[in-house]
Amino acid sequence: QVMLIESGGGLAQAGGSLRLSCAAAGRIFSGYSFGWFRQAPGMEREFVATIDYSGSTLYADSVKGRFTISRDNTKSTVYLQMNGLEPEDTAVYYCASPHVKFLIPKGDAKQYLSWGQGTQVTVSL
């Protein structure tokens, strides 16, 4: 199984930017899709963005145009560039990946079987 380690969270002001990283270890990186999800206090975990093994991306409507997901297969790392941050973006952000190669789970959290420990993002006014 893959081990996913998120980093890059922190405190930002509204309108600011943060870049999250998700380093993967323990298996081949290429050929697998990755997703970012988030969970705010008292809320269910929600889909943010995903990038499949070919580099195709999909975003939640709430972040479209502000967030960008990317991957660097040479570094076994997935990124989430977050611009135009809003207080509503405050949450713990999780990186996730399916166990099946070439699977494209899109926004379906049930198909992501490996999860990182999460990184806190807090956006203030």
Secondary structure, DSSP 8 states (H G I E B T S, - for coil): --EEEEE--EEEETT--EEEEEEEESS--TT--EEEEEE-TTS--EEEEEE-TTS-EEE-TTTTTTEEEEEETTTTEEEEEE-S--GGG-EEEEEEE-SSTT---TT-GGG--EE---EEEEEE-
